[in-house]
Amino acid sequence: KCSIYSRVWCAYEAFLACSHSKVIFTASAPVPKLTRNVLAVLTAESISALACFVWSLQFEVMSWGTYDHAAIDVIRRVVSVGAFALMFVSVSIEPSLAAHLLAGAASVFSGVFLGLQIHLTVVMCVQNGFFGNYTSLRVLDTMMGLALCIAALLSEVDVLFGSAHVREAEQLRNGYTGKLQDAQSSKPEDKEKIQAEVSASGLEKDVDDAIQVLLDAGMSTPTLR
């Protein structure tokens, strides 16, 4: 397999798009393993949330009267910071197995946070009802826990799309020298005519730059170019 831009007619299409200030996109296949990984993250978050909710509830029942919600609050805050940190790193580094592992760990941390937060919210509602005594703040924290789980899921999706883009860019670079003039054709006369037109236009370097932007970003627009 070789890059489409190592063929002169495909390179000529890029030249026409560039000369008319058109937006160029790369054709992308469906992201592999997307559904599987999304379900895996949702499962990890659900299991983590349920396990922590049951654990904290059982711990409170066993230590009734001496249970300290402040300790759970501290754990909850530490876990939330850890989840944010893991997500930030996973989307900041190059898409790789390490990025997937970090996104997976973030999903577990997010589930732990949500489970602990649901427990604190349930206790507050039972004791004080749905209004008053900061119950609304606990409900808001629970919604933030759900948002954290969604963010962890999106970080895994981002890693998957990043990995797909890296593969596509590698395929597009295969056999492409970075210069339009090196493109090949099965008919030498086609190559001569196209290269003559491109050279006469004075846009040869602009087209090379546009294709490079396309390889780096997955799209090439007049603004990006």
TABEL-V883813 format. One record per backbone hydrogen bond with DSSP energy under -1.0 kcal/mol. NH is the residue of the N-H (numbers start at 1). CO is the residue of the C=O. Records with the same first field share a line. If there is no record, write none. Layout:
NH: CO  CO
This chain:
3: 174
6: 3
7: 4
8: 184
11: 7
12: 8
13: 9
14: 10
15: 11
16: 12
17: 13
18: 14
19: 15
20: 16
21: 18
22: 17
24: 220
26: 218
34: 31
37: 33
38: 34
39: 35
40: 36
41: 37
42: 38
43: 39
44: 40
45: 41
46: 42
47: 43
48: 44
49: 45
50: 46
51: 47
52: 48
53: 49
54: 50
55: 51
56: 52
57: 53
58: 54
59: 55
60: 56
61: 57
62: 58
63: 59
64: 61
66: 63
73: 69
74: 70
75: 71
76: 72
77: 73
78: 74
79: 75
80: 76
81: 77
82: 78
83: 79
84: 80
85: 81
86: 82
87: 83
88: 84
89: 85
90: 86
91: 87
93: 89
100: 96
101: 97
102: 98
103: 99
104: 100
105: 101
106: 102
107: 103
108: 104
109: 105
110: 106
111: 107
112: 108
113: 109
114: 110
115: 111
116: 112
117: 113
118: 114
119: 115
120: 116
121: 117
122: 118
123: 119
124: 120
125: 121
126: 122
127: 123
128: 124
129: 125
135: 132
138: 134
139: 135
140: 136
141: 137
142: 138
143: 139
144: 140
145: 141
146: 142
147: 143
148: 144
149: 145
150: 146
151: 147
152: 148
153: 149
154: 150
155: 151
156: 152
157: 153
158: 154
159: 155
160: 156
161: 157
162: 158
163: 159
164: 160
165: 161
166: 162
167: 163
168: 164
169: 165
170: 166
171: 167
172: 168
173: 169
176: 173
182: 179
183: 180
184: 6
191: 187
192: 188
193: 189
194: 190
195: 191
196: 192
197: 193
198: 194
199: 195
200: 196
201: 197
207: 203
208: 204
209: 205
210: 206
211: 207
212: 208
213: 209
214: 210
215: 211
216: 212
217: 213
218: 214
220: 24
225: 221
